[in-house]
């Protein structure tokens, strides 16, 4: 049976204070969560892109109810703490974003994120003041349960690769009550070091972008305390699916079978 939420939250918080950076992979369903738990990872996170892919959609086209149902299936699959990618918390108004955090805590999540991307291509980022107000409301909602709130600025993914503004936003999010800070898409280790040096609370680095992902040792040296995998594991699985299916369809062979886990080997992950 899954561990009680309070115990998971306490364990999740403690993992951010460990000597090494916390590796937090992103499963896409209950089965992949079980595999990652059996491999020895200590916490998991959902991925909005992987969640959408499982439903046959593009990232950003999942409802709050669907995202929470997806997260619940992963929470219930293992005893590990789970943090959810909640995008912009499915709302613009601070109070509505806060309600998403409350609902996330109620399903047993140990943490979750709020970001400053609007979902509107004509105005991709919330204005600074509104972005901070949204984080403050989410932090207030998270506080009673001890829910670990990650606040992320999407500057480098949404056409505003401004390191100074990124740091300004993250510092404001930290002051507003976020527990973990995050800026996906940082271009190099110098930028990672600058972000980590400017903040007191743990920084999450998102590994998953070609040319902008670095080794665990390099990220730890730069000051990173948590490393998430984004959609990269899901994309790896789908890449294998595409490669195998193309081999069968285009070449009429099944060589991919020699590279896969056997059914008994796979079943061992689900026996743990």
N, C-alpha and C positions, 0 to 999 in steps of 0.2 A: 504494500500500500504506500502511496506517496507520503512523504514526511509532512508533518503539520507546517502550515505556511510560516508561522512565526519562527520556527527553527530554520527553515530554508532562508528566510530573510536575514537572520543573524549570521548564518553560514556564508551567505552571499556577501554581506558587508565585510566579514572577516577576510574573505578571499581577496578583496581589494587592498588589503594591508600586508599580504604575504611578501616574502623576499623577492619572488619572481613575478613577472607580469602574468595576469590571469588570461589563459587562452579560453575563449568562449565561442565555440563553433555554433553554426546556425543550421540545425536540422530543418527538414521541410515537412516531416510528418512524424507520427509516433514511432514507426519502424526505424527511421534514421536516427531519431532521438535515442532509441534503445541501443543501437550500434555504437553511437558516440559515447554513451554512458559506459558501455562494456569496454571501450577502448581506454577508459580512465580519465576522461575529462571531468572537471569538477563543477561546471555550470554550463548552461545552454542559453541560446537566444534565438528568437524567431527572426525571420527575414521577411519584410513586406514583399520583396520581389519573388522569393520562393513561395510564399503563401499564395500570391497571385498566380504564379505559374502552375501550382497544383490545381488551381481552379480553372486553368486554361485562359488566363487573362494576363494583361500587362500590369506592371507595378503601378500602384495608385488607383486601381479600379476595383478595390475590395471594400465592402462596407465594414463599419465598426463591428456589427454582429458577426460577420463572417471572420474577421480577423481575431476576435475574441474566442470564437469557437475553435479556430485553428490553434490558437495559443493554448486553450484548455486541453486539447488532445495531446499536446507535447508536455504540458505540466503533468498530466496524469500518466504519462508513459514511464517516468522514472522518478527517483527520489531527488534528483538534482534541482537546484534553484534555476528558475527560468526567467529571463528578462525578455520583454516583448518589444518588437519594433512597431510602434504605434503611429508612425508617420507624424502627421500634424495633430494627432489625437482626434482626427476626423471632425474637426471643428475649427472655426476661426475665433469665436468669442472665448475669452479666458474661462468663463464659468462652464461652458460646454466642454472645453478641453479638459478641465478639472474633473468633470463627470466621467470622462473616459478613464482617467486614472483610478477613480474609485471603483469602477466596474472591473478594471484590470486586476486590482488588488483582491476583489471579491472572488475571482476564479482561481486564486492560488498562485498568481505570478509573484515573484520576488522583486521584480523591477520592471521598468518600461521606459520608453523614450518619448520625447516631444521634440519636434524640429520646427525650424522657422521657414520652411518652404510652404508656400500657399497652395500649390497645385494649379495656379493660374499662370499660364505662359506669358501673359501680358504684364504681370507683376509677380515674378516668381518668389520673392522673399517678403515676409512681413516687415513692415517698417520697424525700426529699432525699438521704439517705446512699446508698441503692441507685442513684439516678440518677447520682450522682457516681462510684460504683464502676463502673458500666457504661461511662461515658465513659473512665475511667482504663484499663479493660481494652481498650477499642477503640483508644485512643491507643497503648497498648503494642503492639498487633497491627499498627497502621498504621506505626509508626516504622521498621522495617527497610527497607521499600520507599520511604519518604518520602511515602506516601499522605497526601493532604490531608484531614484529618478535620474535618468540620463537626459541632458539637454544638448541638442546638436544644432550647429549652424551649417546650412547647406551652401554657403557662399561659393565654395570651389566647385560645386556640382551644378550651380544654377546661374552661371554667367557673371559672378562677381568675385573673381580670384584676388581678393584684397586681404592680405594677411593682417594688416592693422585693424581693419574692420572686423575680421574674424576673431581676433584676440579681444577686441572691445566687446563684442557680443558674448563671447564665452565668459569673460570676467563678469559681465552683468548677469549672466545666467547663474554663475557661481554665487554671486551675492544674493540673487533672488531665491536661492535654496536648493539648486540642483546638486546632486551627490556626485555625479560623474559628468564630464564634459567631452564633447566629441565634435570634430570637424572633418567629415569625410572628404577625401580627394586632395589632401595636402600634397604638394608637388614633390617635396624632397625632405631629406632628414633634417636639413637646416630649419625648414618651416615647422617640422614636428618638434624639434628642440625649442624653438621660440614659443610655441604654444604651451608646451609643458612647463617651461620656465616662468611663464606669465600667470600660471594658475596654482592654487594650493591643493585643490581636490584632484582625484584621479582622472587621468585622461585616457579615453578609449581610442585606439587607432583601428580604423576599418581596413583590413587587408582584403583585397579583392579586385583592385584595378590594375591592369597591366601597366608596368613601368612605374607604378606608384605604390608598390608593396615591398616591404623590406623585411629582413630577417628578424626573428625574435630578439636575438642578441643586440642588433642595431637599434631596435625600438626600445628595448629596456635601457640601453645606454643613453638614449635620447630623453628618457624620463617617462615613457609610456607605462601605465599600470594595468591596462586591459587591452586585449587584442581580439576583435571580432572578425568573422570570416565573410560577412555579407552573404551574397548569393553564390559565392565561389564554389562551395561544395555541391550545391544544387546544380550549378552549371556544369560542374565536372561530371555529375551523374548523367545529366542530359546529353553531354558531349559523348559519353560512352554509349548511350542509347542510339544517338544519331549514327555514330561510327559503325556500330554493330548492325543496325538495320540497313544502312547503305551497303555494307559488305554482302549481306544476304540478297538484297534486291538487285544490286548492280553487278556483283561478281558470282553470285550463286554459291557462295561458300559460307562456312560457319566457324572460321578460325577464331573468332572472338570468344568462343566457348572455352578455348584453352587458356584464356587469360582471366576468366571469371572465377569467383568463389563457387565451390560446389554447394549443393543444397545443404548437406550436413555441416559444412563450414559456416554457412550463413546462419543456420539454425542455432549454432552455439552462441551467437550474439544475443539471441532471444531467450536463452536458457538462464542468463545471468540475473 
